[in-house]
């Protein structure tokens, strides 16, 4: 999958201009000798006494590393569009997973459900600590925390929701997979999943089976599957006109 992801990183989307990516502030979080680079976009204008949503975006395998740049290749431009920044002022967090690590340590290539590890991966645990810190230090509405991710990050999105349902108002996993048995834990979290019919890096049945599990558990879930689309389904997902209106309308009760 890494080779596929690297090719898509190079060919699948235009690189943002430096002046655009600079709007995402550079930070490095450290805990117990471990470091996690991350970028943070803040609302264009922060009003006194007002709290804002937080969007956590989990990148794919090809964007791993420690340069604090590559994780912005896919998805960051969506939140930089002037109309979106005006309509949906929010904090947007892009952590970067280290090389040779995963948001959730499971096999991406298997066609059937996996068993969720008992503990979060190292980068997932550090990301949770970053989110906790941001909630303390920034005017973030803890009832409006949204999680999106693609490929490796799609797996991470499902994993996050099952581990931290109390912190998650909505999720949008793209071409990912989950432990179907966790559906009961996240049935109260609105979800919109995406996949391509011709994806052979992460099989579409991984999304289908989790969506079915959520429906059986009584969850609220939408599913968009794109005909004749391979692994690069996030391009279509980002173009969904209802994605951001749907996501930002969700709030924890």
N, C-alpha and C positions, 0 to 999 in steps of 0.2 A: 504493500500500500504506500510505503514511503516514496518509492520511485514515481508512482502515479501522482501522488500529492505534490511532489517537487515539480513535475511537468506542468500540472495545473497552476501551481503558484507562478510559474514563468509565463504561461500562455493563457491562462483562464481569465485574467482580469487585468486591466491597466493599473500600473503603479500610481499611487497618489503622489501629487507634487509635495516637495519637502515642506512648503509653507502650509499645506493642508495637514500633513501628519503632525506638524509641530503643535497643532491645537490640542493634540493628545499629550498631556504632560508626561514626562519620563520619571519613573520612580523605581526603586528597588526595595522590596520588603525583605527583612532579615529576621529569622527566628531560629534559635538553637543551632547557629552556624550554617543554616540553609538560607539560600537566597532565591527570590522570585522576582524577576523583572516584570513590570507592568506599566501600561499606559492608561491615563485617565483623561477623559473628556468631561469638562464641566459645563453646566448650562451657560449659554452666552451671557446671561444676566442673572445674577442671584439676588433675589429680593429678600429683605430682612423679614424674618418671621415665617418664611415659606419653606416647605420641604419639597424635595424633588425625587422622582423615581430613580432607581439604579438599574442599569442594564449590564449584566455580566455576559461577556461574549467569550466562548471557548473555541479557539482555533483548531485547525487540523494538523495532521502529522507533519506536513511539509513546512510548517512555520515554526517548528520547535527550535530552540537554541538559547542564546544568552545575549543577542545583540539588541534586544528591546525594540526591534523594528519589524521583523518579519510577521509578527502576529497581526499587523494592521493590513496585510495584503488583501484579505477578503473580509468584507462586512463593515469596516470602519467608515468607508465612504457613505454608507447609507445614513449614518448619524451626523455626517458633516453637511449634507444637503441643506441649504438655507431654509427651505420650506419645512423640513423635518425638525431642524433645530428650533424654529419658531413655534411650530405646532406642538412639539413634544420636548420641552426643555427637560434635560435629564443628565445625570452622571452616567458615563459609559466606561466600563472597565474592561480592558483587554490584557489579561495576564499572559505571560509566555511560559509554556511548558519546556523544561530542559530537554536537551537531546537524550535519547534512550529512556525517556520516561513517558508515561501516558496519564491522561486525566483519570482513566480507570484502567487498571492493569488486567485486561482481558484480551482474548483473541478476536480481532476485528473480522476475520475471514470466515468464521463458522456460520453455518446457515440457521442454526437453532439457538434458542436462548442460552445465555450464560448464567453462571451463579455470581451474584454480586459479592465482591470481596468483603470480608467483615470490617475492614478498616479502609478509609479513603487512601488513595495514592498520595505520595509525598506532595506533588504539585497541587492536588485537589485540597489537601489539608492546609497548605500555605495560602491557597486562594480563599478558603473559608476564613482564615485569619485576617487576610486583607479586607474582606468584606466587613467583618466585625469591626475592624479598625476604622474603616470609612464611615460606618454607621455612627460611631462615636464622634468622629472628628468633623464630619460634613453634614449639611442639612439634608439628610436622606430620609425619605419616608419608608420605614421598614415594612410597611404593608404593601409597597409597590416595588418589589424586587423581581426582575424578570431575567430569565436565563435563556440564551441562545447559543447554538454551537453547531459546527459542521464536521462531518466525518468523525475523526477521533473526538472532536468536540461535541458531536451529536451524542456519542456514547456518554461523554462527560455530563451533558445536559440532563439526560435521563438519570444518571447516577447521582448528580447533585440533588435533583428533586426528591429522590427516594431517601437520601440521607438527611436533607434539611427542608422537609416540607413546610415547616413553620415559617421559614424565611422566603418562601417562593410563591409569588403571586401568579405567575404564568411561565410556561416554557415553550420554546420553539426549536425542537431538535431536528436537524437536517442530515439526512443519510446516515443515521446512527443506529444503535441497537441497545437493548436493555435486558435486564433480568425481568422476564414477564411476571414472575411471582411478586415483584414489588408494586404491582398495579394497585393493590389495596392501600399502600402507603401514600400514593400520590393521586388517588381518585378525586380528591377535592381540588386539585390544581388544574386549571384550564390549560390544555395542551393543543398545539397545532404542529403536527409532524409532516415532514416532507421527504420524498424519495423519488428516484428515477427508476423506471421499469427495467432499464438495461444496465443497471449498476452491478458490476461484478467485483468491485473492491469491498463494498458492504452490501450484502444481498438485500433486496427490497423486502423480502419476507421478515427481516429483522424488525422493520418499522411496522409492517402489517400485523405481526403477531402481538407486538406490544399494544398497538391500537385496539386490537380485538380484546386483549386482556383488560384494558382500561374500560372498554364498553361493557364487558361482562361484570366488572366491579362497580359499575354505575358512574363511571367518570365522565367528565365533559371533555371530549376530544374531537379535533378536526384532523383530517388527513388529506393531503394533496400528493398524488402520485403522477409524475409527468411521463407521458408516453414517449418512447424512443430517446429518453435522456439517460445518460450514464451517470458516472459518479459526480459530475459537476452540476448537481441539482440545486446548489445554493444560488446560482445565478438566477434561476427561475423563482426561487423562494424570495429572494430580495426584491424581485420585481412585482410581487403580489401587492396590489394596491391596498388590500385590507390588512396586511400584516401588522404594520405599526398602529393603525387605529384599533385593531383588535387587542393587541398586546397592552397598549397603554390604558385601555379601558378597564383592565383587570385590577382588582384590589382585594387583599386578604380581608376576610370578615373578622 
